[in-house]
Each structure stands twice: as C-alpha cells, then as structure tokens.
C-alpha cells in the first residue's frame, strides 16, 4: 500500500528561504548579538545604579558658644539628614567631618576631602560647595535641617515633632490601577514601543528591499512561472514575521533573565504577563505593516522610491511609539483599540490598570481583522505592481492595472 505525501506549500518554501538567508547573514547575527548584550548591560547597569548608595561628606564646625555642647549643631543636622534618608528607604548616606574653623571647613571642600561645608552665619545656615552642589546633597541637608529645626521648636513649645506633624501624612491611590505600577508601565511602554519601532523598520525595509531587488533583477518573473505570485508574497511576509518574532523573543527573554539576577526581580512577575500579550499583539501588528511594506516594494522601481513612499508607514510606527509613551486616560483606552497602535497601547494599559479580558480579546480581534484585510488588499496590489517595469507606481495607478 503506497502512501502519498502532500507537497510543501509554495509559501512555506519561500518562508523557509527567507529565514535561512537571514540566518546566514553575518551582519544580522552580529547586530542581534550586540543588541542582546546592550539590553542585558542596560538592565544590569540600571539595577546597579538604583541600588548604589551615594555618600556625601559634609564639613561642620562647633559654632555653639556653650562649651558643654560636645556635638556640633551642624553634625546633628547631617545626622538628621542621614536618618531621614534611611527612614524613606533611600540609599543616600550623609557623614559629618568636624573642622576647627569655618576656614578649615572650606579648605576641606577645596581639597576634595568633603563634598560641602555646612556653616552657620548671622543670616542662617549656608551649604558651601567647591564648584557645584549635587541636588541629592542639597535636598538631604534641607530635609535634615527641617527635621532639626522642627525638633528644637517643638521642644521650646513643650511638645514633640511627632505631635506637631500628627495628621500631616497621606497615602496615594488611584481609582483605576495601581500607583506603584505607573513607573513600571511607563518604562516598559518605552521598551515595548522601541522594540516594535526597530523591528518594524528593520524587517519591514527588508521585505520592501527584497521585493524591489527581485523586481529589478526580474527574478520575480522566473518565480512567477513556478509558484503563484500571492504565495510569494505570503512567504515573504511569513518569513520576516518569524524572524522578527524570534528576535523579539530573544530580546525580551534576555531582559527578563537579567532582571532575575538583580534586586528588581520582583518586577518580572508584573512584566511577564504584559510581555506575553505584547508578543501576541506584535505578531498581528507586524503582519499589518509587513503587507504595507510589500506593497511599497512592489510599486517602487528604485531604492530612492522606497525612501519617498515609506513616509506613511513610518508615521504609523512613530504614532504607535508615541501612544505607548504618552497616551493617558481615555486617549490610551481609545489607542488600545486602533490596529498597530494597540500593539503598544494595550500591553501598557494592562500594566497600569486592570483591563477586562474581553477588552483584550476585542482589541486583538480588531487587529486580526485589519491584518487579514490589509493582507488581501496588499496581495492585489502586489500582483498588479510587481510585474510592472519602468517608473514608480502610485497606489491609484497600481489599482487600475490588470491583475
């Protein structure tokens, strides 16, 4: 009993060819490796900087005329600054070094042994630096001076600083979402938008350039005798989509793995679900753009034509990036339902607030419908324009050509 095997679809052959050609491209492999190193390095560097403690040394003098006071008042202020930083969970530390006179304190600053000198004059306290004063140093000493003055004034009033500040603390809350997730959403939204922007341009231009080269070299005419034109289009779109997804998954995996080796590993639990949805929305959004890039390549006759006609596609990509970074409130909700823009907007919404699952699937369904419609429309333009030689075609002229 003989069995017959089904022939491999032509589009699958083209897809495999696109993937294998790119996989052997040394520049592609090097750029991917370099980007991976940069992503991991950036995550580790940011984690290191966020946990690294800044240390400030402040020179003080004992300007109090009461000889029974053994601790300079300036040192008390510096210690109060350090206590305030620790109480707020900060990593900044303040240390006082005593000088015998104001001039000696300033000399410590000039020599670099102290970052600043805290000196008391007739008009109050002065924080003196050498060439500049770091903002963290200024804020810390200001907090310490406030705490010190509050304690003195409360003591004179016969009460305590805690009693004076009773009822002055407040907490933050949001009606929709979590206040703690806002920074994570903003940072992750930037990463999502940037990755989508880079992948859409790199692989989108690869599709357009490949179509143009085959058109210029008349290779497409030879391929057209072996496989249907639409199968060639489907293969190119599928191949570059697979490459983009593989590269994006590598980048996301490297970033999440780097997070697990830092003190910010708890963020991974928040980011992973949104990252998974981002990959899904990225797949659909890239399919839409891939069809547009193939159309642009088929209507061009020279590489210069690609630069002139790629403006609308680049605009859509940039709008998607901006929406992911700056859209808020109802604008972000609306953007999460617009195809391509939803690639970034919907995952950002999921990070910053609780999005019902039906809204996510509705947004995905709209994007899928748009991808299908654009792919079918792109197929018609591709079949009409890719076989035409001569000058560049406009969309209107391409639609008037016979299939």
N, C-alpha and C positions, 0 to 999 in steps of 0.2 A: 504494500500500500504506500503510494507515494504522497508526500505532503508538499504543498507549495507554500513558499514564503511570500508574504506581501512585500512588494518593493518599497524601498525607503522613499517617503515623500520628497519631492524636489526641494521644498522649502527647508526640510531638515538637513539636507546635504549642504545647502547654502549656509545655513546656520552654523553647522559644524566647521565649514570652511572659514567663516568669519572669525569664529572663536580660535581656531588653530593658527590662523595667520597672525592674529593679535597676540596670542600666547607666545609666539616665536619672536615677536618684535622686541628687540633689546631695549629700546627707549621706553616702551610701555612697561616692561618689567622693572626697569630701573626707577622710573617715576613712581610706580606703585610702591616699591620698597622704600624709596626716600620719603614718600608721604606717610607710610606706616611709621617710620622712625620719627618723623616730625610730630605725628599725632601722639604717640606714646611719650615722646620727650616733653611735649607741651603739657600733657596731663600730669606727668610726674613733677615737672617744674612748678606748675601752679599749686600742686599739693604741697610741695616743699616750701614754697613762698608763703602759703597760707598758714603753715604750722611753724614757720621760723619766727622766733621771738626777736623783736627789736629791743636793743638795750641802749639806754641813754644814761650818761653820767653827767650829773649837774653839780657844779661847784657852788658851795654855800659858805657863809661866814656867820659867826655868832655876833650879831649886832645888838643883842639884848644887853642893857646896862646892868641887869640883875645878875650878879656873879654866881648866884645859886642855881641859875639855869645852865645845865651842862649840855643840853642838846640844842643846837642852833634851830631857830624857828624855821629857817629855810629847809633844813633837813627834815623837819616834821612835815612840811608841805610836800617835799619829794616823796617821803614815805606814804603820805596820803594819796599821792598820785599813783604809786605802785599798788596800794591796796585797792583803789578804785578800779584799776585795770584788771586785777585778779578777780574782783567781785563781778565784773562784767564778762568774765570768761575770755578776756583778751590775752594776747601773748606778749604785749609790750611790757618791758620792765624798766624801772627807774631806780637809779642808785645815786646817793649823795656822797660827795667827797668834800671834806672841810678844808677851807683855806683860812690863813691867818688874817687876811685883809681883803677888801674888795679888789685892790690892785693884783694881789696874788691870785684871786679867783679868776680875774680876766686873763692873767698870764697862763693859767691852766687851760683856758679856752684857746688862746693863741697857739699854744704848743700842741694842741690836739689831745691833751690828757682828759679834757672834759668837753662835752658837746655844747654846753651852755653854762652860764653863771646866773644864779638866782639871787639878786641883790635887793635889799630894801632901802628906799630913799625917803625923802620928805613927802614925795607925792605917791608913795606906794611901792609896790614891787616891780622890778624890771628883770625880764629874762633876756640875757645878752648872749648872742652867738658870735661866731667868728665872721664867716661870710654869708651864711644863711641859717635859718632856723627851720627844722623839719616840722611839718604840720602835725605829725603824731606827737612830737615833743611838746609843741605849744598846747595842743588840746589836753594832753595828760597833765601838764603843770597847771593849766587852767582848772581842770577838774579837782586836782589836789588842793589848790588854793581855795576853791569854793567850799570843799569839804572842811578845810581847816578853819576858814572864817565862820562857817556855819556852826562848828563846834564851839568856837570862842564866844560867838554871840549868843548861842543857846545857853552856855554856862553863865554868862552875865545876866541872862534873863531868868535864871533859875529853872531851866528846863533842859531837855536833851535834843540833839539833832533829829532823832527818830520822831520825837513828839512834834517838832516843827514841820516835819515832812509827811506827817500822817495824812493819808488820803491823796497824796500827790502822784502816786504811781498808777500806771494804766497798762493794759494789755492791748494787743492788736488782734483783730478778727476780720474776716470777710464774709459777706452774705453768700457769696458763691466762690468756693475754692478755699485754698489754704494759703495763709500769708507766708508760711515757711517755704512753699513751693514756687513762689514768684521768681526768685532769683534763679532757681533751677530751671524753670520754664524759659526764662529769658536767655540764659546761657545755652541751654540745649536747643532752643529755637534757632539761635545763631548757627550752631553746629549743623543742625538739620538743613537749614537754608543754604549754608555754604557748600555742604556736600552735594546737595541737589543741583546747585548752580554749577559747580565744577563738572559733575558727571554729565549733566545735560549738555554742556558746551563741548566737553572733550569727546564724548561718544556721539553726540548729535552731529558735530562737524565731521567726525569720522564717517558717518553714514552719508552725509552730503558729498564729501570729497570722494568716497568710493563710488558713488553713483555717477558723479561727474567724470571721474577718470575712465570708468567703463564706457561712458557715453563718448568721450573724446577719442578713446582708442578703438571704438567700435566693437569692443568686446561684447557689449550687450546684444549686438546683432547676432553674434555667434551663439550666445547663451539662449537667445530667444528661439533659436531653431531646436533647442534641446528641451527646454522647460518653459512653461508659461511665464509671461512677464510678471504676473501678480505673485507667483511663487518666489521669484527672485526678490521681489520687494519684501514679502513676508519673511524670507530667510535673513535678509539684511537687518530688518527691524528686530527679529528674534535674537539673532546672534549678538548684536550690540547691546540689547537689553540684558541678555545673560551675562555679558562681560561687565556691564555697569552694576548689576546686582551682586556679582561675585566681588568686585572691587569694593562696593559699598559695605557688604557684609564683613569683609576683611577689616575695613577701617573701623566700623562700629565694634566689632569683636575686640580689636586691639585696644580701643579706647576703654571699653568696659573692663577688659582684663587688667589694664593699667590702673583703673580705679580700685580694683580689688586689692592692689598692693599698696594702697595709700590709706590714710586715715579718713578719706571721704568714701570708703567702700559702701557706707550706708546709702549713698546716693544711687548706687547701681540698682537697688531694689525699686526705686522710683522711676528711673530712666528706662529700664529694660522693657516694661510693657509698652511705653510710648515708642520706643525704638522699633519694636516688632511691628507696630501699626505703621510706623514711618516707612519701613521696608515695603509693606503692602501698598501703601499709597504711592510710594516712589515708583514701584513697578507699573502701576496704572498711569501715573503722570508721565513717566518716561515714554510709555507706548504712544501717548498723545503727541509728545514732542518729536519722537522718532519718525512718525508719519509726516509731520511737517518738515523735518529736515530732509527726508527722502524726496518730498515734493520740490523743495528748494533746489536740491542737487539735480533733479531731472529737468528742471526748467532753465538751469544755467548752461552756459556754453564755455565759460572761462572761470578760473578761480576768483577773478575780480567780481564776477556776478554773484558769487556766494556772499561776499562781504556786503554787497549792496542790498541783497534781498533777505539777509538774515536778521535785519532790524526788528521786525515784528516778533519773531521767536525770542530774540534776546530780551525784548521788552517784557514779554510774558514771564520769562525766567526771573528777571530782576524784580518784577512786581511780586512774584511768589516769595522771593527772598525778603523784600521789604515787609510784606504782610506777616511773615513769620517773626520778624524782628520787632515791628512797631504797632501792629494792629492790636487793639484792646476792645474789651466790651463787646457790644453788638457788631462792631466792624469785624472783629475776629470771628464771631459766630457766622456772619454772612460769608466771610472769606473761606471758612471751612467747608462750604458747600459749592464753591466755584472750582471746577476741574483745573488741575495743575497747581493752582494756588492752594488748594486743600491739601496737597502733598506735604506742605509745611504747617499750614494753619491748623489742621485738625489734630495732629500729634501735639502741637503746642497747647491747644485747648485742653487736651487730655492730661497734660502735665500741670496746668494751672488751675483746673477745676474738674468737677465730676461731670463727665459727659455721658448721658444715657447711651446704652449700646445701640439702640435703634437709630440714633442720630449718626453714629459712626458708620453703620451699615448703609444708611440712606446716602450719606456723602460718598461712600465707596461705590454705591450703585450708580450715582450720577456720574462719577468719574469713569466708571466702566462703560456706561452708555456713550459718553463723549469719546472714549478711546475707540470703541467699535465704529462710531460714525466717522471719526477722523481717519481711521484706517481704511474704511471703504471709500471715502472721498479721496484720500491720498492714492489709493490704488488706481482710481480712474484717471487722475492727473498724471500719475507715474506712467501708465500705459500709453497715454497720449503724447507725453512730452519727451520721454527718454529716448525715443527713436528719431526725434527731430534734430537735425543738424542746423548749423547757422548761428544766428544771434540768439540772445537770451529771450525767453518767453515770459510774458506776464501771465497771471492766473486767468485772466479773461481770455487771452489768446489760447492758452492751453485747454480751456474748457470747450472751445469751439473746434478743436482738432478732432479728427475721426479717431476712434479707438483702434 
